[in-house]
Amino acid sequence: MPWFVYLIECADRSIYTGIATDVEARYHKHLNGTGARYTRLRKPVCLLVAFERADRASASRAEYWIKRLPAREKRALATGQRTLDSVLPTPAEPVPDEPAKARRKR
């Protein structure tokens, strides 16, 4: 089942980042005050963008990295000026095989 990372703009111009399997339903919870504490205090204005991820773990990882961005970078992500891949760390390069070690003489 796919999971989504989503960004909501709040009344104070801050941006909330969250994850869900049904973004529309989750957004409506934020609107009616039963979502996150953050959006209860800073009323949601609009859903900016949602990115589909393969599973909960990858959505949580993306959320982790997006939350560390300043608001202007989150807005760039929402408008398409940045891609989600540009926010996420690149996977570690594969380590080339080390040459076989010389056998010790006994």
URFEN-V230040 format. One record per helix or strand. SS is the DSSP state (@ for helix, = for strand). FROM is the first residue (numbers start at 1). TO is the last residue. If there is no record, write none. Layout:
SS:FROM:TO, SS:FROM:TO
//
This chain:
=:3:10, =:15:20, @:23:31, @:37:41, =:44:53, @:56:67, @:71:79, @:84:87
//
